[in-house]
Amino acid sequence: MLVRMEWAGRLPVAGLLLALVAGSAAAQTARPTALRFESEIVLLHVAVDSLTVDGFYVMTCAPERTGHATLIYPYPDDPRLGGARSLSLSCRVRPDTTWQAAEFRELPGNLGAHWRLPLAPGDTIEVHTVYRQALHENFACYIVTTVSGWEHPLRHARFEIELPPGTEPLAFSFPFKKCEDGSGNRWCYEAVDFRPDRNLEVRWHK
């Protein structure tokens, strides 16, 4: 889930600022929003000992904003989970343009990934990322509560969880249902005007 943002050159980007990367006291002042987080589609593939998160995100740029935006993409921190790392990050300004690799780096302490994305005034930016996290127990988590750091709820959110063959879900933190196509051990949840008060969690057993 995209969450915290900072200055990028002369650009003030709205949101909850993370002191680790913001650095400037001036950045603590409320500023106009450069990006609006519109929607996300996230696929969570659970293996025996790891979780792979495949996320697609859509944002729109304010007409007057140019340059780059810097965002923090956090990893869940839970004793039932191990280390995480991003495998890829790409973006495109319009749906009809080619995906381009985007700049990212891992933050110290396994906090998350630091993104640098281009701003296209008045246009839509699509972002695709993949990260993997180790699992110590039959438990997985994906952060969604950071939507509260944005000015508006998400217009649309969709999540799919694929559990290992031969397993059954014990509990979801949202009302997931078996995916309509009935293929595999996949469970789906979809929402509009999405501003959750809890993270996405799932537990399962063999």
Secondary structure, 3 states (H helix, E strand, C coil): CCCEEECECCECCCCCCCHHHHCCHHHHCCCCCCEEEEEEEEEEEECCCEEEEEEEEEEEECCCCCCEEEEEEECCCCCCEEEEEEEEEEEECCCCCCCEECEEEECHHHCEEEEEEECCCCCEEEEEEEEEEEECCCEEEECCHHHHHCCCCEEEEEEEEECCCCCEEEEECCCCEECCCCCCCEEEEEEEEECCCCCEEEEEEC
